[in-house]
Amino acid sequence: MVILRGEDGFAAIDGDATQMYAIVAVRNYDEMVGALGGDASELVTTLSLGDEDVYASNLGGGFCALAPDASLLKGAGTARGMLGAHEAFLGEIGRRVVGENDVSVALNISAFRPAIESGFGEMRSTMDDMAMMMGDQGAGIEQFIRGLNGLEQMLLDDGRAAVLGLDVDEHGFSIDAGVQFSEDSQAAELASSPGHAKAMLDRVPDVPIIFAFSMDMSSPAMKEWIADLVSGASDMGPDKAMFGMMNVSDLMDQQDGSAFIMGDSPSLMMGGMFQNMLEFKSTKDSKNFIGETRQLVQKMDGMSQGGITFNTTLDAGAKTIEGVKVDAWSMRMTPDPENPAAGQMAMVFPMIFGPNMGPQGYYAAVDGGLITTMGQNDALMAKAIASARGGGGLSSNEKMRRAMSHQPEDAVATVFIDYGRLGKQVMNMAAMMGQQAPFEIPEEMDLIGMSIATSGGGVQGRIHVPQDLLDLATKFTALQNENDRNGGGPRF
């Protein structure tokens, strides 16, 4: 299907006035046209589809063109040998998305500029309204809007082609979205290096997870982008910026990658959220990295932001685990009683952190990185040290390998969610509140996977939804429909 440019040079997508035609593969053009009341001998013939007339033209070679306006078919499909030009325009990422999916859409970004500007404008307006309603607590939204503005500018200034794709098979479905940037643009340089985020997950232990994240930060372009992100946040001022309380730019510059997991826990939603949570930060100088981390923790003691005062402790070399000296640290967050928003936040602290009113964990420097746990869990730290040293971590897990197989090999960032374990935690919480679960969740379910990949001057995003989640959603929908027919809502 092809959408044409209008007289103003932009894509003509104004409702009934949309200028478009479709190129369709047919087994027998003459029979198709005859069955729809047309004359196959005419250069452009009229077909009757219900109450609407559609115009058709035979392109030969088993293809025909269809359009709602006969004038659009003048010259349609007459060009030959254009595949190379289309492939060059799509670039490496565009060709990948088109080639790997059952259905794909490719857009010339310059032709859709008004539509893109309108879409970003609507998002900004919505975010502005939310920030206004939230008052002082809307600082994070202001930071998001700054990022949104930068994304729009990059897309319009450097973007050449945008591509979307959908792939469906027995394992579930995947949705791709990609952008190919113009050669020699700043965005193309940023997206020129393939990522190795999948390999980062080998440095964290193979434990039952709720959530896993990895990111490759090793390329110079990625380091520059992260530095600009941190700098932009700091420019907002210490009262608003996410990083405004302390300078983390030096640490970010030393970091080559990160892998983070939230492990499953029987008390996940009752103060145990951080008990099995850890991060591995890849760095070439782990001794210097842990030294600067200690300084930041100590500087943070007594600082306040958003009505919350942070009190930190650090005990360097508090114990030895697996032959490694381990620091013990803690952070207690005390709300300002005169700040209503801070008081509301503090109400959920016990559920998240337990009685400590903040996280506490360990630091351990190993060859090639720093391990941070968010709970003082000796067994977890022992496993983390083993995987950080010798690999054989989470990426060796069979379920994780299946999820990773649906993501690009050159991913610069990955996210995996075990919705089966998460769903059981939600149902357990509901059961404690007297709610009966409507059905059982299977013991083992595949992971939802998401990723961002960069290569050849383009960026690709992908989400893969496994089939067993679709089956579970179908079961829940059927149950809801049954309850609706019986005059009542679902019990859960």
HULIN-V798365 format. One record per backbone hydrogen bond with DSSP energy under -0.5 kcal/mol. CO is the residue of the C=O (numbers start at 0). NH is the residue of the N-H. E is the energy in kcal/mol with one decimal. If there is no record, write none. Layout:
co = <CO:CO>
nh = <NH:NH>
e = <E:E>
//
This chain:
co = <1:3:5:9:10:11:12:13:14:17:18:19:20:21:21:23:27:28:29:30:31:32:32:33:35:37:38:44:46:46:47:48:51:53:54:55:56:56:59:61:62:62:63:64:65:66:68:69:70:72:72:74:81:82:83:84:85:86:89:90:91:92:93:94:95:96:97:102:104:106:106:107:107:108:109:110:111:112:113:114:115:116:117:118:119:120:121:122:123:124:125:126:127:128:129:130:133:134:135:137:138:139:140:141:142:143:144:145:146:147:148:149:150:151:152:153:153:154:157:159:160:161:162:163:164:165:165:166:168:170:171:172:173:174:175:176:177:178:178:179:179:181:184:185:186:188:190:190:191:195:196:196:197:198:199:200:200:200:201:203:204:207:209:210:211:212:213:214:214:218:219:220:221:222:223:224:225:226:227:228:229:230:232:233:236:236:240:242:245:247:248:249:250:253:255:255:256:257:258:259:260:260:261:261:264:266:266:271:273:275:276:277:278:278:279:279:280:281:281:284:285:286:287:288:289:290:291:292:293:294:295:296:297:299:302:304:306:307:308:308:309:309:310:312:313:314:314:318:320:323:324:325:325:326:327:328:329:331:331:332:333:334:335:337:338:339:340:341:342:343:343:344:344:345:345:347:348:348:349:350:351:351:352:353:356:358:360:361:362:363:363:365:367:368:369:370:371:373:374:375:376:377:378:379:380:381:382:383:384:385:386:392:393:396:397:398:399:400:402:403:407:409:409:410:411:412:413:414:415:416:416:417:418:419:420:421:422:423:424:425:426:427:428:429:429:430:447:448:449:450:451:451:452:454:456:457:458:459:460:461:462:463:463:464:465:465:466:467:468:469:470:471:472:473:474:475:476:477:478:479:480:481:482:483>
nh = <20:11:8:5:12:18:14:16:17:19:3:67:1:23:65:63:31:32:33:34:35:35:37:36:47:39:41:55:48:53:49:51:48:46:66:44:58:64:62:25:58:59:23:56:21:54:71:72:73:74:75:77:85:86:87:88:89:90:93:94:95:96:97:98:99:100:100:165:163:108:161:110:111:111:112:10:115:116:117:118:119:120:121:122:123:124:125:126:127:128:129:130:131:132:133:134:136:137:138:141:142:143:144:145:146:147:148:149:150:151:152:153:154:155:156:157:158:158:181:108:179:106:177:104:175:101:102:173:171:466:168:464:166:462:164:460:162:180:458:159:160:184:188:189:190:191:456:457:455:199:199:200:200:201:202:203:393:394:392:393:206:263:417:261:415:259:413:216:257:222:223:224:225:226:227:228:229:230:231:232:233:234:235:236:239:240:243:245:247:251:252:253:254:283:216:217:281:214:279:212:262:277:209:210:267:269:271:274:276:262:373:260:280:371:258:281:369:255:256:288:289:290:291:292:293:294:295:296:297:298:299:300:300:302:309:307:335:304:310:333:301:311:331:329:315:317:327:325:323:320:364:317:318:362:314:360:312:310:333:334:308:336:338:339:342:343:344:345:346:346:347:347:348:348:349:351:352:353:353:270:272:273:355:356:332:330:328:372:326:365:370:368:282:365:280:363:278:359:376:377:380:381:382:383:384:385:386:387:388:389:390:395:396:400:401:402:403:404:405:406:410:194:453:196:215:451:213:449:211:418:447:421:422:423:424:425:426:427:428:429:430:431:432:432:434:433:416:463:414:461:411:412:459:457:180:454:178:452:176:450:174:448:465:172:468:469:470:471:472:473:474:475:476:477:478:479:480:481:482:483:484:485:487:486>
e = <-2.2:-2.5:-1.6:-3.6:-1.3:-1.6:-1.2:-2.5:-1.7:-0.8:-2.8:-0.6:-3.7:-0.6:-2.8:-2.2:-2.1:-2.7:-2.6:-2.3:-1.1:-0.5:-3.0:-1.4:-2.4:-0.6:-1.6:-2.6:-0.7:-2.6:-0.5:-1.9:-2.9:-3.7:-2.1:-2.5:-0.5:-2.7:-0.8:-2.5:-1.9:-1.0:-3.1:-1.9:-3.0:-3.0:-1.4:-1.6:-1.1:-0.8:-1.3:-1.7:-2.3:-2.7:-2.3:-2.0:-2.3:-1.8:-1.2:-2.6:-1.9:-2.4:-2.4:-2.6:-1.9:-0.6:-0.5:-2.6:-2.7:-0.8:-2.3:-0.9:-1.0:-0.7:-0.9:-3.1:-2.5:-2.9:-2.2:-2.3:-2.5:-2.2:-2.1:-1.9:-2.5:-2.2:-2.2:-2.5:-2.8:-2.1:-1.9:-2.7:-2.2:-2.0:-1.9:-1.0:-1.8:-1.9:-0.9:-1.8:-1.9:-1.8:-2.4:-1.9:-1.9:-2.4:-2.5:-1.9:-2.3:-2.4:-2.4:-2.4:-2.5:-2.6:-2.5:-2.5:-0.8:-1.1:-3.2:-1.7:-2.9:-3.5:-2.9:-2.5:-2.5:-1.2:-2.1:-2.6:-1.5:-2.0:-2.6:-3.0:-2.3:-1.9:-2.2:-3.5:-2.7:-0.5:-2.4:-2.7:-1.8:-1.6:-1.8:-2.0:-1.8:-1.4:-1.2:-1.0:-1.0:-0.7:-0.8:-0.7:-1.1:-1.5:-2.0:-0.7:-1.0:-0.8:-0.9:-2.4:-1.5:-2.8:-2.2:-2.8:-2.6:-3.3:-2.5:-0.6:-2.4:-2.2:-2.2:-2.2:-2.5:-2.3:-2.2:-2.1:-2.7:-2.5:-2.6:-1.9:-2.3:-1.9:-1.2:-1.9:-1.4:-2.8:-0.7:-1.1:-0.7:-2.4:-2.1:-1.4:-0.9:-0.6:-2.2:-0.5:-2.3:-2.6:-3.1:-2.9:-0.6:-2.1:-3.4:-1.4:-1.7:-1.8:-2.2:-0.9:-1.5:-2.5:-2.7:-2.6:-0.5:-2.7:-2.1:-0.6:-2.2:-3.4:-0.9:-2.1:-2.5:-1.6:-2.2:-2.1:-2.3:-1.7:-2.0:-2.2:-2.3:-2.5:-1.7:-0.6:-0.8:-2.1:-3.3:-1.6:-2.8:-2.4:-0.5:-2.7:-3.4:-0.5:-3.1:-1.9:-0.6:-1.2:-2.1:-3.2:-1.8:-2.4:-0.5:-0.9:-1.6:-1.9:-3.2:-1.9:-2.0:-2.6:-0.6:-0.5:-2.8:-0.6:-2.2:-0.7:-2.1:-2.0:-2.0:-2.2:-0.9:-0.6:-0.5:-1.4:-0.5:-0.6:-0.6:-1.8:-3.8:-0.7:-1.5:-3.1:-0.7:-0.6:-0.6:-1.2:-2.8:-2.4:-2.6:-2.4:-2.5:-0.5:-2.9:-2.3:-1.5:-2.6:-2.7:-2.0:-2.6:-1.1:-2.2:-0.7:-2.3:-2.2:-1.9:-2.5:-2.5:-1.8:-2.3:-2.4:-1.8:-2.4:-2.3:-1.9:-1.8:-2.7:-2.0:-1.9:-2.8:-1.6:-1.1:-1.8:-1.2:-2.2:-1.1:-2.7:-2.8:-2.3:-2.1:-2.7:-2.3:-1.2:-2.4:-2.2:-2.6:-1.8:-1.9:-2.1:-2.4:-2.6:-2.2:-2.3:-2.5:-1.7:-0.8:-0.7:-2.8:-1.6:-2.2:-3.1:-2.7:-2.3:-3.1:-1.7:-2.9:-1.1:-2.4:-1.9:-2.5:-3.1:-2.3:-2.2:-2.4:-1.9:-0.6:-2.2:-0.8:-1.3:-2.5:-1.9:-2.6:-2.3:-2.2:-2.4:-2.5:-2.3:-2.1:-2.5:-2.7:-2.2:-2.3:-2.4:-2.1:-1.5:-2.8:-1.2>
//
